[in-house]
Amino acid sequence: MSIILSTGNLLHARNSGAQDLVPDLKQRVSQWVDGEQHPGPALSFAGPVKLEIPPNPREPLFSAESPERKAQVEITVKLFFPPASSIAARAKILERAMTQFQATAPEYVTISHLVLSFPEITFSDDDGEDFDDENDSTLGSSISEQDIFDIWTVAVRTADWYKVRSVGVSEFSTARLEALIKFSKRMGLALPSINQINIRDCCVLPRSLLALAKENAVKLLAHNDALNILPEESVRETVSLLMSENLTGTESKWSWEWLLKITGVVASRGVVCGLGWMVEFINVRDGI
């Protein structure tokens, strides 16, 4: 069994921040259980049981607007891979997440930027640092240069299929970013357009990273996402809110399969006009 949960636009409810993700997910589940009609169109049981909790209808992430207004809004989708996922599984995770996003979003919505977040990587950079010397994992695991290249290749091709304008990364040091740029040029792939750096690290960036980004037109942007974005305990607490409705098994173990952070920005003004989350929880015992 899997549960697909969408929050809707959270911007009007509170100020955004990494610490608010879990309360936002719980609140959306509670709203759906307590105040909305179900089962209904959002609840489907085709093949492996899948429960879909749609965005809050009172706070849609994508509102009906004029074509001129829609054209001004850039949608950035940041995909978080779960720590437990294998490198081979991430191609499927990417496809599942993109497919679900497109199924949920209105027809007129297209993704401007897709950003990849690897759980093994947190920013660590010094001028002249070698890729092989980096040891910046906070989760006790690592990812190889070739693993990054393989996932990047799939991401660029997937983005092209879904007409995504550009693909970026998060927390890449100078060495990692330079290696990815060289690989992309060698293979004829799109170059990374964005490198997100946690706000705690981006006050003083190394000169080597600034120069590399400028030379290759990579935007260095700040983010405020937690290192351990969705802990196992938080998954259990969120899913447990559905157990009283007998919609999930009480003896099952749950994990998250993918997480999307969706941000809308009015490009001409740089103003955030939408912020929401989508996540898929899966029953570990049953698998996908």
KAKAGI-V130933 format. One record per pair of residues at least 12 apart in sequence whose C-alpha atoms are under 6 Angstrom apart, sorted by the first residue. I is the first residue (numbers start at 1). J is the second residue. Records with the same first field share a line. If there is no record, write none. Layout:
I: J ; J
This chain:
1: 48 ; 49 ; 50 ; 283
2: 50 ; 281 ; 282
3: 50 ; 51 ; 52 ; 280 ; 281
4: 52 ; 279 ; 280
5: 53 ; 278 ; 279
6: 54 ; 55 ; 277 ; 278
7: 28 ; 55 ; 276 ; 277
8: 55 ; 56 ; 59 ; 60 ; 61 ; 276
9: 59 ; 60 ; 61 ; 274 ; 275 ; 276
10: 275 ; 276
11: 274 ; 275
18: 224 ; 225 ; 226
26: 238
72: 266 ; 267
73: 265 ; 266 ; 267
74: 112 ; 264 ; 265
75: 111 ; 112 ; 263 ; 264
76: 112 ; 113 ; 114 ; 262 ; 263
77: 114 ; 261 ; 262
78: 114 ; 115 ; 116 ; 260 ; 261
79: 116 ; 117 ; 259 ; 260
80: 117 ; 259
81: 118 ; 258
83: 119
111: 164
112: 164 ; 165
113: 165 ; 166 ; 167
114: 167
115: 167 ; 168 ; 169
116: 169
117: 170
120: 137 ; 141 ; 142
121: 136 ; 137
122: 136 ; 171
123: 171 ; 172 ; 173
124: 136
125: 173
127: 208
130: 175
131: 175
167: 192 ; 193
168: 192 ; 193 ; 194 ; 195
169: 195
170: 195 ; 196
171: 196 ; 197
174: 209
193: 218
194: 218 ; 219
195: 220
196: 220 ; 221 ; 222
197: 222
198: 222 ; 223 ; 224
199: 222 ; 223 ; 224
253: 283 ; 284
254: 282 ; 283 ; 284
255: 281 ; 282
256: 280 ; 281
257: 280 ; 281
258: 279 ; 280
259: 278 ; 279
260: 277 ; 278
261: 277
262: 275 ; 276 ; 277
263: 275
